[in-house]
């Protein structure tokens, strides 16, 4: 049973399309498993539709139709979708990078201009990541296994979010290998000497 969900502001931003990439990808994986959050999203979308219906129509410019028709002959450039590779839940497979004993990372979307990235992190049972805090927003959804940290215990489908006010050391719990989908904005702030030495090597 899913026990951890996106916060209300995160869900509302997701519904409104204002949640910064790549965090919507992590929310979507959680929502696909979570009936409660799907219900919240439906209500948010219905409320948004009601607000739009209540707005007074805006008058179009006299030449609006002519300008629209003229644009039909303009060449259209369609950007190729950015590939995302994930090993679980029907998504494609990429290559794992060694991060340390019993820990690996699969980069899915490299660091963007908005200083964010999307990765899979894999940790063997009992393995803890380096203790760290954040310079930006981080969202996580558990795809396999489980982990815990100072904020609680997270199992398959659970969603975690953290910002600069959270310092934690996620540790994989006994049982299956823990695999998480993680969107990170900004850089990790590694705590301790080992973390500061390793962080530049892993690009986080």
Secondary structure as UniProt FT lines:
FT   HELIX           8..16
FT   TURN            21..22
FT   HELIX           23..33
FT   HELIX           35..54
FT   TURN            62..63
FT   HELIX           64..71
FT   TURN            72..73
FT   TURN            89..90
FT   STRAND          97..100
FT   TURN            101..102
FT   STRAND          103..109
FT   TURN            113..114
FT   STRAND          116..123
FT   TURN            125..126
FT   STRAND          132..134
FT   STRAND          138..144
FT   STRAND          147..149
FT   TURN            150..151
FT   STRAND          152..154
FT   TURN            156..157
FT   STRAND          159..162
FT   TURN            164..165
FT   STRAND          171..172
FT   STRAND          178..185
FT   STRAND          188..190
FT   HELIX           193..202
//
